[in-house]
Amino acid sequence: MKNVSYICRMDESLKKIIQTAETLYYKYGIKSVTMDDVARECMISKKTLYKYVNDKIDLLRQVLSFEFSKHRTLFNAVSEKGLNAVEEVVQIHNILIEMLKNHNTVIEYDMLKYYPAVHRELSERKSEYILKMMKINLQKGIDEGLYHSDINIDLVAKQRVIFQVQKVENSVVSYKEFLKPEAVKQMLLYHMRAVCTPKGLKLYNEKMK
């Protein structure tokens, strides 16, 4: 997805449309929100709306791109602070917990059921970004003596991508269980206990208090 410069360069009218659609999606779900609803909420005609977006799928893609750009900006800001690898993980964890407070599972449901192609595109882009950031963090932690030097960076990073992006929903396991803050914390603890040296784990426990 595009980065923060995409947001900065965006036409203000388009930005308003995207933000309005985003708000409506979080409130009512994607499926139930029509282009008429978006136009009405923006106080513009549908004809004007279609000057900025081609159709509902195009609008959805732009909303998701805008949202992910905001999230990625927050994550990138953490990596630019000069923190050690463990501190980065803790700060990103805190950001994720805040995001979960506003998470709407109806959006996930609508994406999976009605817009699978768009969901797949978003998952791939998320996976690419998370994989890249995880590999950087793991190598950094090894260099700092906070992570075990013998871990398989590629394999461990991909395992985290699967946990964060993969949506499993059946009678035995539901991804919704793992959207709860305590579940996210427990899964991160599981990961950190596996990769951290005693020094790294001590620091992690201190930072998570």
C-alpha positions as CSV (number, residue, x, y, z in Angstrom):
1,M,0.0,0.0,0.0
2,K,1.1,3.6,-0.5
3,N,2.9,5.4,2.3
4,V,2.3,8.6,4.1
5,S,3.2,10.7,1.1
6,Y,0.1,9.2,-0.6
7,I,-2.0,10.8,2.2
8,C,-0.3,14.1,2.0
9,R,-0.7,14.4,-1.8
10,M,-4.4,13.4,-1.7
11,D,-7.0,15.8,-2.9
12,E,-8.9,17.2,0.1
13,S,-12.3,16.3,-1.5
14,L,-11.2,12.7,-2.1
15,K,-9.8,12.5,1.4
16,K,-13.1,13.6,2.9
17,I,-14.9,10.9,0.8
18,I,-12.5,8.2,2.0
19,Q,-12.7,9.3,5.6
20,T,-16.5,9.4,5.4
21,A,-16.7,5.9,3.8
22,E,-14.3,4.6,6.4
23,T,-16.5,5.9,9.3
24,L,-19.6,4.4,7.7
25,Y,-17.9,1.0,7.2
26,Y,-16.9,0.9,10.8
27,K,-20.3,1.8,11.9
28,Y,-22.5,-0.3,9.6
29,G,-20.2,-2.7,7.9
30,I,-19.1,-2.6,4.2
31,K,-21.9,-4.5,2.6
32,S,-24.7,-2.4,3.9
33,V,-23.2,1.0,3.0
34,T,-24.2,2.1,-0.5
35,M,-22.6,4.8,-2.7
36,D,-25.8,6.8,-2.1
37,D,-25.1,6.7,1.6
38,V,-21.5,7.9,1.1
39,A,-22.6,10.7,-1.2
40,R,-25.4,11.8,1.2
41,E,-23.0,11.8,4.2
42,C,-20.5,13.9,2.2
43,M,-23.3,16.2,1.0
44,I,-22.4,15.8,-2.6
45,S,-24.2,14.3,-5.6
46,K,-23.5,10.7,-6.6
47,K,-22.3,12.2,-10.0
48,T,-19.7,14.1,-8.1
49,L,-18.7,11.1,-6.1
50,Y,-18.0,9.2,-9.3
51,K,-15.6,11.8,-10.4
52,Y,-13.3,10.6,-7.6
53,V,-14.0,6.8,-7.5
54,N,-15.0,4.4,-10.2
55,D,-17.3,2.2,-8.1
56,K,-17.8,0.7,-4.7
57,I,-14.8,-1.7,-5.1
58,D,-12.6,1.2,-6.0
59,L,-13.8,3.2,-3.0
60,L,-13.2,0.2,-0.7
61,R,-9.6,-0.2,-2.1
62,Q,-8.9,3.4,-1.5
63,V,-10.3,3.3,2.1
64,L,-8.1,0.3,2.9
65,S,-5.1,1.9,1.3
66,F,-5.7,5.1,3.3
67,E,-6.2,3.2,6.5
68,F,-3.1,1.0,6.1
69,S,-1.0,4.0,5.2
70,K,-2.0,5.6,8.6
71,H,-1.1,2.4,10.4
72,R,2.2,1.9,8.6
73,T,3.2,5.5,9.4
74,L,2.7,4.7,13.1
75,F,4.8,1.6,12.9
76,N,7.5,3.3,10.8
77,A,7.7,6.1,13.4
78,V,8.6,3.5,16.1
79,S,11.5,2.1,14.0
80,E,12.9,5.6,13.5
81,K,13.1,6.3,17.3
82,G,16.5,4.5,17.7
83,L,15.1,2.0,20.2
84,N,16.4,-1.5,20.7
85,A,14.6,-4.5,19.2
86,V,12.7,-5.4,22.3
87,E,11.5,-1.8,22.9
88,E,10.3,-1.7,19.3
89,V,8.2,-4.8,19.8
90,V,6.7,-3.5,23.0
91,Q,5.8,-0.1,21.4
92,I,4.3,-1.8,18.3
93,H,2.3,-4.1,20.6
94,N,0.9,-1.1,22.4
95,I,-0.2,0.5,19.1
96,L,-1.9,-2.8,18.1
97,I,-3.8,-2.9,21.3
98,E,-5.1,0.6,20.7
99,M,-6.2,-0.4,17.2
100,L,-8.1,-3.4,18.5
101,K,-10.2,-1.0,20.6
102,N,-11.8,0.2,17.4
103,H,-11.7,-3.0,15.5
104,N,-15.0,-4.1,13.9
105,T,-15.3,-7.8,13.1
106,V,-18.3,-7.0,10.8
107,I,-15.7,-5.5,8.4
108,E,-13.6,-8.6,8.4
109,Y,-16.7,-10.7,7.8
110,D,-17.9,-8.6,4.9
111,M,-14.4,-8.6,3.4
112,L,-14.1,-12.4,3.6
113,K,-17.6,-13.1,2.3
114,Y,-18.4,-10.4,-0.2
115,Y,-15.0,-9.0,-1.3
116,P,-12.6,-11.9,-1.2
117,A,-10.4,-10.5,-4.0
118,V,-9.9,-7.2,-2.2
119,H,-9.3,-9.0,1.1
120,R,-6.6,-11.1,-0.6
121,E,-4.9,-8.0,-2.0
122,L,-4.9,-6.4,1.4
123,S,-3.6,-9.6,3.1
124,E,-0.7,-9.9,0.6
125,R,0.3,-6.2,1.2
126,K,0.1,-6.6,4.9
127,S,2.1,-9.8,4.7
128,E,4.8,-8.2,2.7
129,Y,5.1,-5.3,5.1
130,I,5.0,-7.3,8.3
131,L,7.5,-9.8,6.9
132,K,9.9,-7.1,6.1
133,M,9.6,-5.4,9.5
134,M,9.9,-8.7,11.3
135,K,13.1,-9.6,9.5
136,I,14.6,-6.3,10.3
137,N,13.6,-6.5,14.0
138,L,14.9,-10.1,14.4
139,Q,18.3,-9.3,12.8
140,K,18.5,-6.2,15.0
141,G,17.7,-8.2,18.1
142,I,20.4,-10.7,17.2
143,D,23.0,-8.0,16.7
144,E,22.1,-6.5,20.0
145,G,22.4,-9.8,21.9
146,L,18.7,-9.6,22.8
147,Y,17.6,-12.5,20.5
148,H,19.2,-15.9,20.0
149,S,21.8,-15.9,17.3
150,D,20.7,-19.3,15.9
151,I,17.1,-18.5,15.1
152,N,15.9,-18.9,11.5
153,I,14.9,-15.3,10.7
154,D,13.0,-16.1,7.6
155,L,11.0,-18.9,9.2
156,V,10.2,-17.1,12.4
157,A,9.2,-13.9,10.5
158,K,6.8,-15.9,8.3
159,Q,5.3,-17.6,11.4
160,R,4.4,-14.2,12.8
161,V,2.9,-13.1,9.5
162,I,0.7,-16.2,9.5
163,F,-0.5,-15.4,13.0
164,Q,-1.2,-11.7,12.3
165,V,-2.7,-12.0,8.9
166,Q,-4.2,-15.4,8.5
167,K,-8.0,-15.6,9.2
168,V,-9.0,-19.0,10.4
169,E,-12.7,-19.5,11.1
170,N,-14.3,-22.9,11.8
171,S,-16.0,-24.8,14.5
172,V,-12.7,-25.5,16.3
173,V,-10.8,-22.3,16.0
174,S,-11.9,-18.7,15.4
175,Y,-9.5,-15.8,14.7
176,K,-11.8,-13.6,16.7
177,E,-10.5,-15.2,19.8
178,F,-7.1,-13.7,19.1
179,L,-8.3,-10.2,18.6
180,K,-8.7,-9.8,22.4
181,P,-5.9,-7.7,24.0
182,E,-5.1,-10.5,26.5
183,A,-4.8,-13.0,23.6
184,V,-2.5,-10.7,21.7
185,K,-0.3,-10.2,24.8
186,Q,-0.1,-14.0,25.4
187,M,0.9,-14.8,21.8
188,L,3.5,-12.1,21.9
189,L,4.9,-13.5,25.1
190,Y,5.0,-16.9,23.5
191,H,7.0,-15.4,20.6
192,M,9.4,-13.4,22.8
193,R,10.2,-16.4,25.0
194,A,11.2,-18.3,21.9
195,V,13.5,-15.7,20.4
196,C,14.9,-13.8,23.4
197,T,18.1,-14.4,25.2
198,P,17.9,-14.2,29.0
199,K,19.0,-10.6,28.6
200,G,16.3,-9.9,26.1
201,L,13.5,-11.6,28.0
202,K,14.5,-9.7,31.2
203,L,14.2,-6.4,29.3
204,Y,10.9,-7.5,27.7
205,N,9.3,-8.4,31.1
206,E,10.5,-5.0,32.5
207,K,9.0,-3.1,29.6
208,M,5.7,-4.9,29.7
209,K,5.0,-4.2,33.4
